[in-house]
Amino acid sequence: MDEILNEELWRTVPIFLLAFMTYAFIWGASGGKLPAVLAPIISLVLSLGTLPLRVWYRRRRHEG
């Protein structure tokens, strides 16, 4: 596996945890009015959805 891709996959874990805990905090502060099922969904979209962009940016930066 490409070294940059491997590094970015490992960086996805803290991004997922940060997004998950942020949504959990907002959910708790709202008194549970927001759907709890959105916490893992939003976290996955933020962490894995930005993966191609982060890999593209790092490859572009290392080329030049």
N, CA, C and O atoms as a DFTB+ gen file, in Angstrom:
256 C
 N C O
     1  1       0.840      -1.174       0.000
     2  2       0.000       0.000       0.000
     3  2       0.891       1.245       0.000
     4  3       1.972       1.256       0.590
     5  1       0.428       2.249      -0.650
     6  2       1.155       3.507      -0.730
     7  2       1.388       4.079       0.669
     8  3       0.501       4.015       1.520
     9  1       2.560       4.627       0.908
    10  2       2.915       5.144       2.233
    11  2       2.015       6.314       2.650
    12  3       1.591       6.387       3.803
    13  1       1.729       7.211       1.731
    14  2       0.881       8.367       2.040
    15  2      -0.529       7.904       2.371
    16  3      -1.138       8.398       3.320
    17  1      -1.053       6.959       1.595
    18  2      -2.388       6.436       1.864
    19  2      -2.441       5.751       3.223
    20  3      -3.409       5.917       3.965
    21  1      -1.426       4.997       3.545
    22  2      -1.374       4.315       4.836
    23  2      -1.359       5.322       5.991
    24  3      -2.063       5.140       6.984
    25  1      -0.559       6.376       5.860
    26  2      -0.512       7.408       6.903
    27  2      -1.860       8.098       7.052
    28  3      -2.310       8.342       8.171
    29  1      -2.499       8.411       5.949
    30  2      -3.790       9.096       6.021
    31  2      -4.881       8.184       6.585
    32  3      -5.795       8.658       7.259
    33  1      -4.791       6.896       6.317
    34  2      -5.758       5.976       6.926
    35  2      -5.608       5.967       8.437
    36  3      -6.609       5.917       9.153
    37  1      -4.386       6.012       8.936
    38  2      -4.173       6.067      10.389
    39  2      -4.614       7.411      10.957
    40  3      -5.064       7.471      12.102
    41  1      -4.497       8.481      10.192
    42  2      -4.956       9.794      10.657
    43  2      -6.475       9.888      10.670
    44  3      -7.032      10.793      11.291
    45  1      -7.144       8.973       9.999
    46  2      -8.600       8.959       9.972
    47  2      -9.174       8.600      11.336
    48  3     -10.257       9.066      11.689
    49  1      -8.471       7.785      12.102
    50  2      -8.974       7.333      13.409
    51  2      -9.203       8.505      14.362
    52  3     -10.300       8.612      14.910
    53  1      -8.230       9.391      14.590
    54  2      -8.520      10.520      15.492
    55  2      -9.578      11.480      14.952
    56  3     -10.323      12.079      15.728
    57  1      -9.651      11.628      13.628
    58  2     -10.681      12.487      13.044
    59  2     -12.052      11.904      13.342
    60  3     -12.974      12.635      13.704
    61  1     -12.193      10.580      13.191
    62  2     -13.455       9.911      13.505
    63  2     -13.818      10.108      14.971
    64  3     -14.954      10.458      15.291
    65  1     -12.855       9.883      15.862
    66  2     -13.132      10.010      17.291
    67  2     -13.498      11.444      17.668
    68  3     -14.410      11.657      18.466
    69  1     -12.804      12.417      17.108
    70  2     -13.109      13.811      17.401
    71  2     -14.513      14.173      16.919
    72  3     -15.267      14.821      17.644
    73  1     -14.865      13.764      15.713
    74  2     -16.202      14.061      15.185
    75  2     -17.270      13.344      16.002
    76  3     -18.327      13.912      16.275
    77  1     -17.004      12.114      16.389
    78  2     -17.969      11.338      17.177
    79  2     -18.197      11.994      18.538
    80  3     -19.341      12.160      18.962
    81  1     -17.119      12.366      19.222
    82  2     -17.248      12.971      20.551
    83  2     -17.877      14.367      20.474
    84  3     -18.618      14.764      21.372
    85  1     -17.584      15.101      19.414
    86  2     -18.198      16.423      19.240
    87  2     -19.706      16.289      19.075
    88  3     -20.470      17.022      19.703
    89  1     -20.139      15.348      18.224
    90  2     -21.572      15.144      18.042
    91  2     -22.203      14.622      19.326
    92  3     -23.323      15.008      19.662
    93  1     -21.503      13.750      20.047
    94  2     -22.041      13.236      21.310
    95  2     -22.219      14.368      22.322
    96  3     -23.202      14.390      23.063
    97  1     -21.281      15.297      22.354
    98  2     -21.401      16.447      23.249
    99  2     -22.602      17.309      22.851
   100  3     -23.384      17.724      23.706
   101  1     -22.740      17.572      21.560
   102  2     -23.875      18.380      21.089
   103  2     -25.187      17.653      21.373
   104  3     -26.168      18.277      21.777
   105  1     -25.209      16.344      21.165
   106  2     -26.400      15.543      21.438
   107  2     -26.767      15.611      22.919
   108  3     -27.938      15.762      23.266
   109  1     -25.773      15.500      23.779
   110  2     -26.033      15.586      25.215
   111  2     -26.483      16.969      25.639
   112  3     -27.350      17.105      26.502
   113  1     -25.900      17.997      25.041
   114  2     -26.275      19.363      25.380
   115  2     -27.685      19.706      24.908
   116  3     -28.344      20.574      25.480
   117  1     -28.137      19.028      23.874
   118  2     -29.492      19.299      23.370
   119  2     -30.550      18.523      24.141
   120  3     -31.744      18.657      23.876
   121  1     -30.111      17.722      25.086
   122  2     -31.066      16.934      25.866
   123  2     -31.560      15.703      25.126
   124  3     -32.627      15.179      25.443
   125  1     -30.814      15.245      24.165
   126  2     -31.179      14.042      23.419
   127  2     -32.215      14.288      22.339
   128  3     -32.860      13.344      21.884
   129  1     -32.390      15.529      21.919
   130  2     -33.389      15.848      20.896
   131  2     -32.915      15.504      19.486
   132  3     -33.729      15.302      18.586
   133  1     -31.625      15.438      19.301
   134  2     -31.080      15.076      17.989
   135  2     -31.006      13.560      17.874
   136  3     -30.854      12.881      18.889
   137  1     -31.109      13.015      16.679
   138  2     -31.017      11.561      16.528
   139  2     -29.603      11.050      16.843
   140  3     -28.624      11.500      16.247
   141  1     -29.514      10.126      17.768
   142  2     -28.217       9.600      18.197
   143  2     -27.543       8.784      17.100
   144  3     -26.318       8.663      17.091
   145  1     -28.310       8.231      16.187
   146  2     -27.743       7.395      15.133
   147  2     -26.883       8.214      14.165
   148  3     -26.082       7.653      13.417
   149  1     -27.050       9.526      14.180
   150  2     -26.248      10.361      13.287
   151  2     -24.796      10.468      13.725
   152  3     -23.941      10.819      12.912
   153  1     -24.495      10.180      14.974
   154  2     -23.112      10.308      15.461
   155  2     -22.140       9.458      14.647
   156  3     -21.158       9.998      14.138
   157  1     -22.369       8.150      14.503
   158  2     -21.406       7.380      13.695
   159  2     -21.491       7.704      12.205
   160  3     -20.489       7.624      11.496
   161  1     -22.671       8.067      11.731
   162  2     -22.818       8.359      10.306
   163  2     -22.043       9.621       9.940
   164  3     -21.279       9.628       8.975
   165  1     -22.240      10.684      10.711
   166  2     -21.534      11.937      10.436
   167  2     -20.035      11.744      10.607
   168  3     -19.246      12.278       9.827
   169  1     -19.640      10.987      11.620
   170  2     -18.220      10.749      11.860
   171  2     -17.576       9.990      10.701
   172  3     -16.467      10.324      10.284
   173  1     -18.257       8.981      10.184
   174  2     -17.721       8.230       9.050
   175  2     -17.636       9.092       7.792
   176  3     -16.657       9.023       7.048
   177  1     -18.657       9.898       7.564
   178  2     -18.649      10.757       6.380
   179  2     -17.507      11.767       6.457
   180  3     -16.819      12.007       5.465
   181  1     -17.306      12.360       7.640
   182  2     -16.224      13.333       7.781
   183  2     -14.847      12.693       7.669
   184  3     -13.954      13.241       7.023
   185  1     -14.676      11.540       8.294
   186  2     -13.343      10.939       8.310
   187  2     -13.008      10.239       6.988
   188  3     -11.934      10.463       6.430
   189  1     -13.900       9.407       6.492
   190  2     -13.603       8.680       5.251
   191  2     -13.929       9.498       4.008
   192  3     -13.328       9.294       2.953
   193  1     -14.869      10.413       4.127
   194  2     -15.234      11.240       2.979
   195  2     -14.142      12.213       2.584
   196  3     -14.024      12.575       1.413
   197  1     -13.337      12.643       3.556
   198  2     -12.253      13.573       3.248
   199  2     -10.946      12.856       2.916
   200  3      -9.964      13.505       2.557
   201  1     -10.921      11.549       3.030
   202  2      -9.694      10.782       2.777
   203  2      -9.129      11.004       1.371
   204  3      -7.937      11.284       1.252
   205  1      -9.923      10.893       0.305
   206  2      -9.341      11.123      -1.030
   207  2      -8.767      12.528      -1.198
   208  3      -7.738      12.704      -1.850
   209  1      -9.424      13.521      -0.617
   210  2      -8.924      14.891      -0.710
   211  2      -7.604      15.051       0.034
   212  3      -6.687      15.705      -0.462
   213  1      -7.502      14.458       1.221
   214  2      -6.262      14.553       1.990
   215  2      -5.121      13.822       1.294
   216  3      -3.994      14.316       1.289
   217  1      -5.385      12.662       0.710
   218  2      -4.343      11.915      -0.010
   219  2      -3.910      12.688      -1.251
   220  3      -2.716      12.785      -1.535
   221  1      -4.860      13.233      -1.985
   222  2      -4.533      14.008      -3.189
   223  2      -3.667      15.211      -2.827
   224  3      -2.682      15.499      -3.507
   225  1      -4.035      15.911      -1.757
   226  2      -3.277      17.098      -1.364
   227  2      -1.859      16.737      -0.948
   228  3      -0.917      17.431      -1.331
   229  1      -1.681      15.671      -0.176
   230  2      -0.338      15.289       0.258
   231  2       0.508      14.809      -0.912
   232  3       1.702      15.106      -0.958
   233  1      -0.072      14.074      -1.860
   234  2       0.688      13.641      -3.031
   235  2       1.108      14.835      -3.879
   236  3       2.232      14.881      -4.380
   237  1       0.208      15.797      -4.039
   238  2       0.518      16.988      -4.816
   239  2       1.628      17.795      -4.146
   240  3       2.508      18.332      -4.819
   241  1       1.581      17.876      -2.817
   242  2       2.573      18.641      -2.080
   243  2       3.947      17.980      -2.130
   244  3       4.964      18.674      -2.138
   245  1       3.990      16.641      -2.166
   246  2       5.279      15.931      -2.185
   247  2       5.875      15.842      -3.578
   248  3       7.065      15.559      -3.716
   249  1       5.083      16.076      -4.609
   250  2       5.620      16.022      -5.975
   251  2       6.540      17.204      -6.257
   252  3       7.584      17.053      -6.892
   253  1       6.146      18.367      -5.785
   254  2       6.884      19.570      -6.172
   255  2       7.839      20.072      -5.199
   256  3       8.501      21.080      -5.447
